[in-house]
Amino acid sequence: MTLRSSAFDDHAEIPKEYSHEAGDVSPPLRWSGVPDRAVELVLRCEDPDAPVGTFVHWLLAGVPPESEGVAAGDPPTGSVPGRNDYGRPGYGGPHPPPGDRPHRYVFRLLALSEPSGMTTGFSAGDLDEAVEDRVLAAGTLVGVYGR
C-alpha cells in the first residue's frame, strides 16, 4: 500500500500546524493499494526517537477499507481512536524536546483480514495483539519535526 500526505513528503518536515504546540490537528493522509480482502484499516503514528523510548502519537482503528484517506483533523466516520502517550484518545502532534535533533514520526497504515475489535481508548499493546496474524498489507510515511 502507498501512504502519502499533501502536507509533507516522505522523510520531509511536518509543518508546525500539525504539531502538539499548534493544537494537535492531525495531518491529511491519502492511501492507495488496499487489498480487496481487507475488512479494516488501522493507522498509527509513533516517534521512535523519543528520549523515553517509542512515543505513541496516534492510534486509529476501524477505518473503513474503502476509504481513501483522512482529512486534516478529521478521522473517517466509524473509526475508533486509541489512547496516545499524552494520555488521551486521538492524535497528539509532534513535540520533541527543544534542541534535540529532529525526530522521526512514522505513520503506518495496516490492512487487516479480520476486524480488530478495538474500542475507544485502546492502547498500542492492545492493537499489537489484535493485528497479529491479520495484516494483509502495510504502507509507511515518515515525517520529521524538531524544535
HELIX and SHEET records of a PDB file:
HELIX    1   1 LYS A   16  TYR A   18  5                                   3    
HELIX    2   2 ALA A  124  VAL A  131  1                                   8    
SHEET    1   A 3 THR A   2  ARG A   4  0                                        
SHEET    2   A 3 LEU A  29  SER A  32 -1                                        
SHEET    3   A 3 GLY A  69  VAL A  70 -1                                        
SHEET    1   B 6 ALA A  12  GLU A  13  0                                        
SHEET    2   B 6 VAL A 135  TYR A 145  1                                        
SHEET    3   B 6 HIS A 103  LEU A 112 -1                                        
SHEET    4   B 6 GLU A  40  ASP A  47 -1                                        
SHEET    5   B 6 PHE A  55  VAL A  63 -1                                        
SHEET    6   B 6 VAL A  80  PRO A  81 -1                                        
END                                                                             
